[in-house]
Amino acid sequence: MTASPLHHIADVIANRLIRDAALADQHRVELILVSELDRFHVVSEPDRQRVVELVVEAIGASASAPCEFVDMTQVSY
């Protein structure tokens, strides 16, 4: 089974958020989300929302993610 392009984008964003240790800083999360969504040309609102959902899933599945992080439902992108 091949992952969708949105899954790939979400994985890239999740890895960057974890690598940059940005998960506890809502402003940094928003900056990274917006820059990566724009870089990958994710324009439609449903696609942007789906990527955010996939990022949350990817971070939740990562053993290296810190326990405390921004409430992604409050992030504006």
PyMOL Python script that loads the backbone (N, CA, C, O; Angstrom):
from pymol import cmd

cmd.read_pdbstr("""\
ATOM      1  N   MET A   1       0.835  -1.180   0.000  1.00  0.00           N
ATOM      2  CA  MET A   1       0.000   0.000   0.000  1.00  0.00           C
ATOM      3  C   MET A   1       0.881   1.244   0.000  1.00  0.00           C
ATOM      4  O   MET A   1       1.765   1.386   0.845  1.00  0.00           O
ATOM      5  N   THR A   2       0.641   2.127  -0.932  1.00  0.00           N
ATOM      6  CA  THR A   2       1.415   3.350  -1.053  1.00  0.00           C
ATOM      7  C   THR A   2       0.718   4.481  -0.306  1.00  0.00           C
ATOM      8  O   THR A   2      -0.495   4.657  -0.416  1.00  0.00           O
ATOM      9  N   ALA A   3       1.494   5.240   0.448  1.00  0.00           N
ATOM     10  CA  ALA A   3       0.934   6.383   1.166  1.00  0.00           C
ATOM     11  C   ALA A   3       0.562   7.480   0.179  1.00  0.00           C
ATOM     12  O   ALA A   3       1.203   7.654  -0.858  1.00  0.00           O
ATOM     13  N   SER A   4      -0.477   8.208   0.522  1.00  0.00           N
ATOM     14  CA  SER A   4      -0.918   9.303  -0.333  1.00  0.00           C
ATOM     15  C   SER A   4       0.071  10.459  -0.242  1.00  0.00           C
ATOM     16  O   SER A   4       0.874  10.515   0.689  1.00  0.00           O
ATOM     17  N   PRO A   5       0.020  11.376  -1.197  1.00  0.00           N
ATOM     18  CA  PRO A   5       0.882  12.563  -1.114  1.00  0.00           C
ATOM     19  C   PRO A   5       0.643  13.356   0.175  1.00  0.00           C
ATOM     20  O   PRO A   5       1.582  13.921   0.737  1.00  0.00           O
ATOM     21  N   LEU A   6      -0.596  13.401   0.640  1.00  0.00           N
ATOM     22  CA  LEU A   6      -0.881  14.134   1.881  1.00  0.00           C
ATOM     23  C   LEU A   6      -0.230  13.449   3.080  1.00  0.00           C
ATOM     24  O   LEU A   6       0.220  14.123   4.006  1.00  0.00           O
ATOM     25  N   HIS A   7      -0.177  12.117   3.071  1.00  0.00           N
ATOM     26  CA  HIS A   7       0.519  11.394   4.138  1.00  0.00           C
ATOM     27  C   HIS A   7       2.013  11.729   4.125  1.00  0.00           C
ATOM     28  O   HIS A   7       2.620  11.925   5.178  1.00  0.00           O
ATOM     29  N   HIS A   8       2.590  11.792   2.944  1.00  0.00           N
ATOM     30  CA  HIS A   8       4.014  12.134   2.827  1.00  0.00           C
ATOM     31  C   HIS A   8       4.270  13.534   3.387  1.00  0.00           C
ATOM     32  O   HIS A   8       5.209  13.740   4.155  1.00  0.00           O
ATOM     33  N   ILE A   9       3.440  14.481   3.002  1.00  0.00           N
ATOM     34  CA  ILE A   9       3.599  15.860   3.478  1.00  0.00           C
ATOM     35  C   ILE A   9       3.460  15.900   4.998  1.00  0.00           C
ATOM     36  O   ILE A   9       4.247  16.563   5.674  1.00  0.00           O
ATOM     37  N   ALA A  10       2.475  15.203   5.533  1.00  0.00           N
ATOM     38  CA  ALA A  10       2.267  15.178   6.983  1.00  0.00           C
ATOM     39  C   ALA A  10       3.473  14.579   7.697  1.00  0.00           C
ATOM     40  O   ALA A  10       3.879  15.073   8.749  1.00  0.00           O
ATOM     41  N   ASP A  11       4.042  13.528   7.139  1.00  0.00           N
ATOM     42  CA  ASP A  11       5.233  12.919   7.744  1.00  0.00           C
ATOM     43  C   ASP A  11       6.409  13.888   7.753  1.00  0.00           C
ATOM     44  O   ASP A  11       7.142  13.971   8.738  1.00  0.00           O
ATOM     45  N   VAL A  12       6.586  14.618   6.661  1.00  0.00           N
ATOM     46  CA  VAL A  12       7.665  15.612   6.589  1.00  0.00           C
ATOM     47  C   VAL A  12       7.462  16.675   7.662  1.00  0.00           C
ATOM     48  O   VAL A  12       8.404  17.038   8.366  1.00  0.00           O
ATOM     49  N   ILE A  13       6.237  17.172   7.787  1.00  0.00           N
ATOM     50  CA  ILE A  13       5.947  18.219   8.769  1.00  0.00           C
ATOM     51  C   ILE A  13       6.120  17.680  10.187  1.00  0.00           C
ATOM     52  O   ILE A  13       6.733  18.341  11.025  1.00  0.00           O
ATOM     53  N   ALA A  14       5.596  16.503  10.464  1.00  0.00           N
ATOM     54  CA  ALA A  14       5.721  15.920  11.808  1.00  0.00           C
ATOM     55  C   ALA A  14       7.190  15.733  12.178  1.00  0.00           C
ATOM     56  O   ALA A  14       7.600  16.062  13.291  1.00  0.00           O
ATOM     57  N   ASN A  15       7.971  15.212  11.256  1.00  0.00           N
ATOM     58  CA  ASN A  15       9.400  15.021  11.521  1.00  0.00           C
ATOM     59  C   ASN A  15      10.096  16.343  11.781  1.00  0.00           C
ATOM     60  O   ASN A  15      10.963  16.427  12.650  1.00  0.00           O
ATOM     61  N   ARG A  16       9.728  17.373  11.041  1.00  0.00           N
ATOM     62  CA  ARG A  16      10.351  18.687  11.256  1.00  0.00           C
ATOM     63  C   ARG A  16       9.954  19.252  12.615  1.00  0.00           C
ATOM     64  O   ARG A  16      10.795  19.801  13.327  1.00  0.00           O
ATOM     65  N   LEU A  17       8.679  19.121  12.982  1.00  0.00           N
ATOM     66  CA  LEU A  17       8.238  19.624  14.285  1.00  0.00           C
ATOM     67  C   LEU A  17       8.982  18.925  15.417  1.00  0.00           C
ATOM     68  O   LEU A  17       9.387  19.562  16.389  1.00  0.00           O
ATOM     69  N   ILE A  18       9.158  17.618  15.288  1.00  0.00           N
ATOM     70  CA  ILE A  18       9.884  16.860  16.311  1.00  0.00           C
ATOM     71  C   ILE A  18      11.363  17.228  16.296  1.00  0.00           C
ATOM     72  O   ILE A  18      11.952  17.480  17.348  1.00  0.00           O
ATOM     73  N   ARG A  19      11.962  17.260  15.116  1.00  0.00           N
ATOM     74  CA  ARG A  19      13.391  17.573  14.990  1.00  0.00           C
ATOM     75  C   ARG A  19      13.706  18.964  15.531  1.00  0.00           C
ATOM     76  O   ARG A  19      14.715  19.162  16.208  1.00  0.00           O
ATOM     77  N   ASP A  20      12.832  19.928  15.226  1.00  0.00           N
ATOM     78  CA  ASP A  20      13.059  21.302  15.667  1.00  0.00           C
ATOM     79  C   ASP A  20      12.600  21.550  17.103  1.00  0.00           C
ATOM     80  O   ASP A  20      12.707  22.670  17.604  1.00  0.00           O
ATOM     81  N   ALA A  21      12.090  20.510  17.766  1.00  0.00           N
ATOM     82  CA  ALA A  21      11.584  20.628  19.140  1.00  0.00           C
ATOM     83  C   ALA A  21      10.610  21.794  19.259  1.00  0.00           C
ATOM     84  O   ALA A  21      10.684  22.587  20.197  1.00  0.00           O
ATOM     85  N   ALA A  22       9.704  21.885  18.304  1.00  0.00           N
ATOM     86  CA  ALA A  22       8.779  23.017  18.232  1.00  0.00           C
ATOM     87  C   ALA A  22       7.418  22.721  18.841  1.00  0.00           C
ATOM     88  O   ALA A  22       6.569  23.611  18.899  1.00  0.00           O
ATOM     89  N   LEU A  23       7.190  21.514  19.291  1.00  0.00           N
ATOM     90  CA  LEU A  23       5.843  21.102  19.670  1.00  0.00           C
ATOM     91  C   LEU A  23       5.267  21.831  20.873  1.00  0.00           C
ATOM     92  O   LEU A  23       4.047  21.844  21.037  1.00  0.00           O
ATOM     93  N   ALA A  24       6.074  22.428  21.708  1.00  0.00           N
ATOM     94  CA  ALA A  24       5.573  23.135  22.879  1.00  0.00           C
ATOM     95  C   ALA A  24       5.334  24.615  22.607  1.00  0.00           C
ATOM     96  O   ALA A  24       4.898  25.341  23.501  1.00  0.00           O
ATOM     97  N   ASP A  25       5.608  25.067  21.413  1.00  0.00           N
ATOM     98  CA  ASP A  25       5.500  26.489  21.065  1.00  0.00           C
ATOM     99  C   ASP A  25       4.502  26.658  19.918  1.00  0.00           C
ATOM    100  O   ASP A  25       4.820  26.379  18.762  1.00  0.00           O
ATOM    101  N   GLN A  26       3.290  27.120  20.250  1.00  0.00           N
ATOM    102  CA  GLN A  26       2.231  27.221  19.246  1.00  0.00           C
ATOM    103  C   GLN A  26       2.640  28.106  18.074  1.00  0.00           C
ATOM    104  O   GLN A  26       2.326  27.785  16.928  1.00  0.00           O
ATOM    105  N   HIS A  27       3.321  29.197  18.332  1.00  0.00           N
ATOM    106  CA  HIS A  27       3.734  30.101  17.249  1.00  0.00           C
ATOM    107  C   HIS A  27       4.672  29.390  16.274  1.00  0.00           C
ATOM    108  O   HIS A  27       4.516  29.510  15.059  1.00  0.00           O
ATOM    109  N   ARG A  28       5.638  28.657  16.801  1.00  0.00           N
ATOM    110  CA  ARG A  28       6.567  27.914  15.922  1.00  0.00           C
ATOM    111  C   ARG A  28       5.848  26.825  15.146  1.00  0.00           C
ATOM    112  O   ARG A  28       6.137  26.602  13.970  1.00  0.00           O
ATOM    113  N   VAL A  29       4.905  26.142  15.802  1.00  0.00           N
ATOM    114  CA  VAL A  29       4.124  25.113  15.106  1.00  0.00           C
ATOM    115  C   VAL A  29       3.387  25.741  13.930  1.00  0.00           C
ATOM    116  O   VAL A  29       3.401  25.202  12.823  1.00  0.00           O
ATOM    117  N   GLU A  30       2.741  26.883  14.170  1.00  0.00           N
ATOM    118  CA  GLU A  30       2.001  27.563  13.104  1.00  0.00           C
ATOM    119  C   GLU A  30       2.924  27.984  11.965  1.00  0.00           C
ATOM    120  O   GLU A  30       2.593  27.802  10.794  1.00  0.00           O
ATOM    121  N   LEU A  31       4.082  28.546  12.308  1.00  0.00           N
ATOM    122  CA  LEU A  31       5.027  28.970  11.270  1.00  0.00           C
ATOM    123  C   LEU A  31       5.488  27.792  10.417  1.00  0.00           C
ATOM    124  O   LEU A  31       5.542  27.885   9.191  1.00  0.00           O
ATOM    125  N   ILE A  32       5.817  26.696  11.070  1.00  0.00           N
ATOM    126  CA  ILE A  32       6.277  25.514  10.338  1.00  0.00           C
ATOM    127  C   ILE A  32       5.151  24.940   9.487  1.00  0.00           C
ATOM    128  O   ILE A  32       5.363  24.602   8.322  1.00  0.00           O
ATOM    129  N   LEU A  33       3.955  24.829  10.060  1.00  0.00           N
ATOM    130  CA  LEU A  33       2.822  24.307   9.291  1.00  0.00           C
ATOM    131  C   LEU A  33       2.566  25.133   8.041  1.00  0.00           C
ATOM    132  O   LEU A  33       2.463  24.593   6.939  1.00  0.00           O
ATOM    133  N   VAL A  34       2.466  26.431   8.216  1.00  0.00           N
ATOM    134  CA  VAL A  34       2.173  27.308   7.076  1.00  0.00           C
ATOM    135  C   VAL A  34       3.282  27.228   6.037  1.00  0.00           C
ATOM    136  O   VAL A  34       3.005  27.114   4.843  1.00  0.00           O
ATOM    137  N   SER A  35       4.524  27.286   6.476  1.00  0.00           N
ATOM    138  CA  SER A  35       5.621  27.268   5.502  1.00  0.00           C
ATOM    139  C   SER A  35       5.673  25.948   4.740  1.00  0.00           C
ATOM    140  O   SER A  35       5.905  25.940   3.531  1.00  0.00           O
ATOM    141  N   GLU A  36       5.459  24.835   5.436  1.00  0.00           N
ATOM    142  CA  GLU A  36       5.506  23.533   4.764  1.00  0.00           C
ATOM    143  C   GLU A  36       4.284  23.318   3.869  1.00  0.00           C
ATOM    144  O   GLU A  36       4.422  22.796   2.763  1.00  0.00           O
ATOM    145  N   LEU A  37       3.101  23.708   4.324  1.00  0.00           N
ATOM    146  CA  LEU A  37       1.909  23.578   3.480  1.00  0.00           C
ATOM    147  C   LEU A  37       2.067  24.408   2.212  1.00  0.00           C
ATOM    148  O   LEU A  37       1.703  23.964   1.124  1.00  0.00           O
ATOM    149  N   ASP A  38       2.606  25.605   2.354  1.00  0.00           N
ATOM    150  CA  ASP A  38       2.842  26.458   1.178  1.00  0.00           C
ATOM    151  C   ASP A  38       3.927  25.867   0.284  1.00  0.00           C
ATOM    152  O   ASP A  38       3.800  25.874  -0.941  1.00  0.00           O
ATOM    153  N   ARG A  39       4.985  25.360   0.894  1.00  0.00           N
ATOM    154  CA  ARG A  39       6.090  24.792   0.111  1.00  0.00           C
ATOM    155  C   ARG A  39       5.621  23.610  -0.731  1.00  0.00           C
ATOM    156  O   ARG A  39       6.074  23.422  -1.861  1.00  0.00           O
ATOM    157  N   PHE A  40       4.715  22.821  -0.173  1.00  0.00           N
ATOM    158  CA  PHE A  40       4.185  21.667  -0.902  1.00  0.00           C
ATOM    159  C   PHE A  40       2.940  22.017  -1.727  1.00  0.00           C
ATOM    160  O   PHE A  40       2.310  21.137  -2.313  1.00  0.00           O
ATOM    161  N   HIS A  41       2.595  23.297  -1.766  1.00  0.00           N
ATOM    162  CA  HIS A  41       1.455  23.790  -2.561  1.00  0.00           C
ATOM    163  C   HIS A  41       0.137  23.132  -2.167  1.00  0.00           C
ATOM    164  O   HIS A  41      -0.688  22.810  -3.023  1.00  0.00           O
ATOM    165  N   VAL A  42      -0.051  22.937  -0.870  1.00  0.00           N
ATOM    166  CA  VAL A  42      -1.334  22.430  -0.369  1.00  0.00           C
ATOM    167  C   VAL A  42      -2.229  23.653  -0.186  1.00  0.00           C
ATOM    168  O   VAL A  42      -2.070  24.419   0.765  1.00  0.00           O
ATOM    169  N   VAL A  43      -3.170  23.822  -1.111  1.00  0.00           N
ATOM    170  CA  VAL A  43      -3.939  25.059  -1.171  1.00  0.00           C
ATOM    171  C   VAL A  43      -5.349  24.906  -0.609  1.00  0.00           C
ATOM    172  O   VAL A  43      -5.820  25.772   0.129  1.00  0.00           O
ATOM    173  N   SER A  44      -6.015  23.824  -0.948  1.00  0.00           N
ATOM    174  CA  SER A  44      -7.427  23.707  -0.557  1.00  0.00           C
ATOM    175  C   SER A  44      -7.562  23.507   0.953  1.00  0.00           C
ATOM    176  O   SER A  44      -6.762  22.818   1.585  1.00  0.00           O
ATOM    177  N   GLU A  45      -8.586  24.124   1.500  1.00  0.00           N
ATOM    178  CA  GLU A  45      -8.835  24.048   2.940  1.00  0.00           C
ATOM    179  C   GLU A  45      -9.025  22.600   3.418  1.00  0.00           C
ATOM    180  O   GLU A  45      -8.461  22.235   4.451  1.00  0.00           O
ATOM    181  N   PRO A  46      -9.796  21.762   2.708  1.00  0.00           N
ATOM    182  CA  PRO A  46      -9.932  20.367   3.163  1.00  0.00           C
ATOM    183  C   PRO A  46      -8.593  19.614   3.170  1.00  0.00           C
ATOM    184  O   PRO A  46      -8.337  18.816   4.072  1.00  0.00           O
ATOM    185  N   ASP A  47      -7.751  19.862   2.179  1.00  0.00           N
ATOM    186  CA  ASP A  47      -6.442  19.203   2.146  1.00  0.00           C
ATOM    187  C   ASP A  47      -5.555  19.694   3.284  1.00  0.00           C
ATOM    188  O   ASP A  47      -4.847  18.900   3.903  1.00  0.00           O
ATOM    189  N   ARG A  48      -5.587  20.991   3.563  1.00  0.00           N
ATOM    190  CA  ARG A  48      -4.786  21.544   4.658  1.00  0.00           C
ATOM    191  C   ARG A  48      -5.233  20.932   5.991  1.00  0.00           C
ATOM    192  O   ARG A  48      -4.411  20.549   6.822  1.00  0.00           O
ATOM    193  N   GLN A  49      -6.553  20.849   6.171  1.00  0.00           N
ATOM    194  CA  GLN A  49      -7.093  20.264   7.400  1.00  0.00           C
ATOM    195  C   GLN A  49      -6.689  18.795   7.522  1.00  0.00           C
ATOM    196  O   GLN A  49      -6.321  18.335   8.603  1.00  0.00           O
ATOM    197  N   ARG A  50      -6.760  18.070   6.421  1.00  0.00           N
ATOM    198  CA  ARG A  50      -6.394  16.641   6.435  1.00  0.00           C
ATOM    199  C   ARG A  50      -4.920  16.461   6.781  1.00  0.00           C
ATOM    200  O   ARG A  50      -4.566  15.547   7.525  1.00  0.00           O
ATOM    201  N   VAL A  51      -4.061  17.321   6.250  1.00  0.00           N
ATOM    202  CA  VAL A  51      -2.634  17.236   6.576  1.00  0.00           C
ATOM    203  C   VAL A  51      -2.425  17.476   8.067  1.00  0.00           C
ATOM    204  O   VAL A  51      -1.638  16.772   8.699  1.00  0.00           O
ATOM    205  N   VAL A  52      -3.116  18.460   8.635  1.00  0.00           N
ATOM    206  CA  VAL A  52      -2.981  18.719  10.075  1.00  0.00           C
ATOM    207  C   VAL A  52      -3.419  17.483  10.868  1.00  0.00           C
ATOM    208  O   VAL A  52      -2.757  17.107  11.835  1.00  0.00           O
ATOM    209  N   GLU A  53      -4.520  16.854  10.471  1.00  0.00           N
ATOM    210  CA  GLU A  53      -4.973  15.631  11.144  1.00  0.00           C
ATOM    211  C   GLU A  53      -3.912  14.532  11.049  1.00  0.00           C
ATOM    212  O   GLU A  53      -3.642  13.833  12.025  1.00  0.00           O
ATOM    213  N   LEU A  54      -3.320  14.390   9.879  1.00  0.00           N
ATOM    214  CA  LEU A  54      -2.293  13.367   9.687  1.00  0.00           C
ATOM    215  C   LEU A  54      -1.030  13.682  10.482  1.00  0.00           C
ATOM    216  O   LEU A  54      -0.357  12.770  10.962  1.00  0.00           O
ATOM    217  N   VAL A  55      -0.703  14.965  10.626  1.00  0.00           N
ATOM    218  CA  VAL A  55       0.450  15.366  11.440  1.00  0.00           C
ATOM    219  C   VAL A  55       0.214  14.944  12.890  1.00  0.00           C
ATOM    220  O   VAL A  55       1.106  14.400  13.542  1.00  0.00           O
ATOM    221  N   VAL A  56      -0.996  15.201  13.386  1.00  0.00           N
ATOM    222  CA  VAL A  56      -1.326  14.815  14.763  1.00  0.00           C
ATOM    223  C   VAL A  56      -1.184  13.305  14.932  1.00  0.00           C
ATOM    224  O   VAL A  56      -0.629  12.843  15.929  1.00  0.00           O
ATOM    225  N   GLU A  57      -1.682  12.536  13.967  1.00  0.00           N
ATOM    226  CA  GLU A  57      -1.551  11.076  14.023  1.00  0.00           C
ATOM    227  C   GLU A  57      -0.086  10.653  14.001  1.00  0.00           C
ATOM    228  O   GLU A  57       0.321   9.773  14.760  1.00  0.00           O
ATOM    229  N   ALA A  58       0.699  11.273  13.138  1.00  0.00           N
ATOM    230  CA  ALA A  58       2.115  10.909  13.014  1.00  0.00           C
ATOM    231  C   ALA A  58       2.883  11.236  14.287  1.00  0.00           C
ATOM    232  O   ALA A  58       3.732  10.457  14.719  1.00  0.00           O
ATOM    233  N   ILE A  59       2.589  12.375  14.885  1.00  0.00           N
ATOM    234  CA  ILE A  59       3.276  12.753  16.122  1.00  0.00           C
ATOM    235  C   ILE A  59       2.867  11.815  17.248  1.00  0.00           C
ATOM    236  O   ILE A  59       3.699  11.407  18.058  1.00  0.00           O
ATOM    237  N   GLY A  60       1.591  11.477  17.296  1.00  0.00           N
ATOM    238  CA  GLY A  60       1.107  10.556  18.323  1.00  0.00           C
ATOM    239  C   GLY A  60       1.732   9.182  18.208  1.00  0.00           C
ATOM    240  O   GLY A  60       1.903   8.491  19.213  1.00  0.00           O
ATOM    241  N   ALA A  61       2.074   8.779  17.001  1.00  0.00           N
ATOM    242  CA  ALA A  61       2.666   7.464  16.768  1.00  0.00           C
ATOM    243  C   ALA A  61       4.174   7.455  16.978  1.00  0.00           C
ATOM    244  O   ALA A  61       4.794   6.391  16.987  1.00  0.00           O
ATOM    245  N   SER A  62       4.766   8.628  17.145  1.00  0.00           N
ATOM    246  CA  SER A  62       6.219   8.721  17.261  1.00  0.00           C
ATOM    247  C   SER A  62       6.663   8.553  18.707  1.00  0.00           C
ATOM    248  O   SER A  62       6.204   9.275  19.592  1.00  0.00           O
ATOM    249  N   ALA A  63       7.539   7.619  18.937  1.00  0.00           N
ATOM    250  CA  ALA A  63       8.069   7.397  20.285  1.00  0.00           C
ATOM    251  C   ALA A  63       9.012   8.511  20.706  1.00  0.00           C
ATOM    252  O   ALA A  63       9.266   8.691  21.897  1.00  0.00           O
ATOM    253  N   SER A  64       9.538   9.268  19.732  1.00  0.00           N
ATOM    254  CA  SER A  64      10.502  10.320  20.070  1.00  0.00           C
ATOM    255  C   SER A  64       9.828  11.660  20.340  1.00  0.00           C
ATOM    256  O   SER A  64      10.504  12.626  20.694  1.00  0.00           O
ATOM    257  N   ALA A  65       8.524  11.733  20.181  1.00  0.00           N
ATOM    258  CA  ALA A  65       7.821  12.998  20.419  1.00  0.00           C
ATOM    259  C   ALA A  65       7.725  13.261  21.915  1.00  0.00           C
ATOM    260  O   ALA A  65       7.495  12.341  22.700  1.00  0.00           O
ATOM    261  N   PRO A  66       7.901  14.518  22.306  1.00  0.00           N
ATOM    262  CA  PRO A  66       7.759  14.849  23.723  1.00  0.00           C
ATOM    263  C   PRO A  66       6.305  14.679  24.169  1.00  0.00           C
ATOM    264  O   PRO A  66       5.390  14.710  23.346  1.00  0.00           O
ATOM    265  N   CYS A  67       6.105  14.502  25.447  1.00  0.00           N
ATOM    266  CA  CYS A  67       4.760  14.271  25.977  1.00  0.00           C
ATOM    267  C   CYS A  67       3.900  15.528  25.929  1.00  0.00           C
ATOM    268  O   CYS A  67       2.683  15.431  25.770  1.00  0.00           O
ATOM    269  N   GLU A  68       4.498  16.686  26.060  1.00  0.00           N
ATOM    270  CA  GLU A  68       3.741  17.928  26.098  1.00  0.00           C
ATOM    271  C   GLU A  68       3.904  18.661  24.777  1.00  0.00           C
ATOM    272  O   GLU A  68       5.024  18.943  24.349  1.00  0.00           O
ATOM    273  N   PHE A  69       2.782  18.970  24.132  1.00  0.00           N
ATOM    274  CA  PHE A  69       2.855  19.738  22.899  1.00  0.00           C
ATOM    275  C   PHE A  69       1.591  20.539  22.693  1.00  0.00           C
ATOM    276  O   PHE A  69       0.600  20.351  23.399  1.00  0.00           O
ATOM    277  N   VAL A  70       1.627  21.412  21.748  1.00  0.00           N
ATOM    278  CA  VAL A  70       0.548  22.336  21.451  1.00  0.00           C
ATOM    279  C   VAL A  70      -0.719  21.573  21.092  1.00  0.00           C
ATOM    280  O   VAL A  70      -0.660  20.531  20.438  1.00  0.00           O
ATOM    281  N   ASP A  71      -1.863  22.092  21.519  1.00  0.00           N
ATOM    282  CA  ASP A  71      -3.159  21.551  21.112  1.00  0.00           C
ATOM    283  C   ASP A  71      -3.363  21.912  19.645  1.00  0.00           C
ATOM    284  O   ASP A  71      -3.657  23.062  19.319  1.00  0.00           O
ATOM    285  N   MET A  72      -3.208  20.936  18.768  1.00  0.00           N
ATOM    286  CA  MET A  72      -3.247  21.190  17.325  1.00  0.00           C
ATOM    287  C   MET A  72      -4.614  21.682  16.856  1.00  0.00           C
ATOM    288  O   MET A  72      -4.722  22.229  15.759  1.00  0.00           O
ATOM    289  N   THR A  73      -5.659  21.498  17.666  1.00  0.00           N
ATOM    290  CA  THR A  73      -6.971  22.009  17.259  1.00  0.00           C
ATOM    291  C   THR A  73      -7.031  23.521  17.374  1.00  0.00           C
ATOM    292  O   THR A  73      -7.938  24.150  16.828  1.00  0.00           O
ATOM    293  N   GLN A  74      -6.074  24.112  18.077  1.00  0.00           N
ATOM    294  CA  GLN A  74      -6.042  25.560  18.261  1.00  0.00           C
ATOM    295  C   GLN A  74      -5.056  26.260  17.332  1.00  0.00           C
ATOM    296  O   GLN A  74      -4.898  27.480  17.392  1.00  0.00           O
ATOM    297  N   VAL A  75      -4.405  25.498  16.488  1.00  0.00           N
ATOM    298  CA  VAL A  75      -3.393  26.050  15.589  1.00  0.00           C
ATOM    299  C   VAL A  75      -4.060  26.623  14.358  1.00  0.00           C
ATOM    300  O   VAL A  75      -4.927  25.984  13.762  1.00  0.00           O
ATOM    301  N   SER A  76      -3.659  27.835  13.967  1.00  0.00           N
ATOM    302  CA  SER A  76      -4.167  28.391  12.711  1.00  0.00           C
ATOM    303  C   SER A  76      -3.117  28.231  11.640  1.00  0.00           C
ATOM    304  O   SER A  76      -1.928  28.447  11.871  1.00  0.00           O
ATOM    305  N   TYR A  77      -3.566  27.856  10.485  1.00  0.00           N
ATOM    306  CA  TYR A  77      -2.657  27.601   9.384  1.00  0.00           C
ATOM    307  C   TYR A  77      -3.169  28.314   8.187  1.00  0.00           C
ATOM    308  O   TYR A  77      -2.559  28.245   7.120  1.00  0.00           O
TER     309      TYR A  77
END
""", "prot")
cmd.dss("prot")
cmd.show_as("cartoon", "prot")
cmd.util.cbc("prot")
cmd.orient("prot")
